[in-house]
């Protein structure tokens, strides 16, 4: 990334038109109203602020709610008490959401008082993967059944106007020392409408949480028997392309669009002498083969930012889970060797890997930043819930947004976000995989081909 880009807003807009795809909507936004958050505490305080100031509606979609989130629950309760018109709709995963952890309670238990107190205004839905049925439901133990598929979408919408797109769940580690990405889109009703409609559709084929009398079990789960594409005609400086992945339900929109975007950027790199560079981050390095192949074959320059084993959320876990960081390290080594071979065959090719390690923190960030030509700030970023691995493509419900912008303030904020992540990274060399802490047990290597699709 060299000197300042000479690209005009008009030229960039034409490039964005070329990157569009007929199967995904394009939502124009005002880049001045988008805010990039950098720290978990910022994300948490923004969530609380939006909850406390909501007047009409709150939609929260997350993998799970932490058992210690009493302040968050109290903020919802206070907002409902203040505003008789306020409705709260919450969607999380049915397997993770009913797993008992703290004193025999589950995330679903946390919402029972709110559902009982405001039965007409609080609606809690728990998605259950269709893959866990019949004999699988009987034999798969708790936690291991989650490998079959989860509701992994993280989107938070307030009053049909403000949307927070992130990869962060709602628990104390994501609010304190687990680094993720967070972008707040304010006064953007079309984007908010897209996500509220998406979440409402998922709720229709999810379980509904109902409170029960104190004399019986604490709750029960029962069942009940997209926004149109936009265009580039509205005067604006930024555009959002949302995409969703629900492979178990036959919907592969995000997979198709994301790979289309990578191919289109490869074409750009082949025709622009200044090239294209990409910063690509994922908390769990297990990219699906089509994505690995697109990176290895691309003329674009890629720098991958991933979690070091110590920054993996499973580091020092109990039982078999403690080997998860080791497995990811071995996936990383496989790709490292492939990248080295690709660069030997293509002398002008450059692929680097950097590991995020910040003492006392874990890493959960995911997404991309693209620098076109001589740009010194990114004009394209991708963020959302996907980790770009096999389970993101095949098992979980995911949602991402691709943001195109000519707004210089927003682009600088995105660049700063990326550089802040890189401050805590170290570049990977072949020697790192020979360290004692990186040695992979033989049995892990043996089972790796069979478990890859569950990570």
Secondary structure, 3 states (H helix, E strand, C coil): CCCCCCCCHHHHHHHHHHHCCCCCCCEEECHHHEEEECCHHHHHHHHHHHHHHCCCEEEEECCCECCCCHHHHHHHHHHHHHCCCCEEEEEEEHHHHHCCCECCECHHHHHHHHHHHCCCCEEEEEECCCCCCCHHHHHCCCCHHHHHCCECCCEEEECCCEEEEECCCECHHHHHCEECCEEEECCCHHHHHHHHHHHHHHHHCCEEEEECCCCCCCEEEECCCCCCCCCCCCCCCEEEEEEEEEHHHCECHHHHHHHHHHHHHHHHHHHCCCCEEEEEEECCCCECHHHHHHHHHCCCEEEEEEECHHHCCCCCCCHHHHHHHHHHHHHHHHHHHHHHHHHHHCCCCCEEEEEECCCCCEECCCEEEEEECCCCCCCEEEEECCCCEHHHHHCCEEEEEEEEECCHHHHHHHHHHHHHHHCCEEECCHHHHHCHHHCCCHHHHHHHHHHHHHC
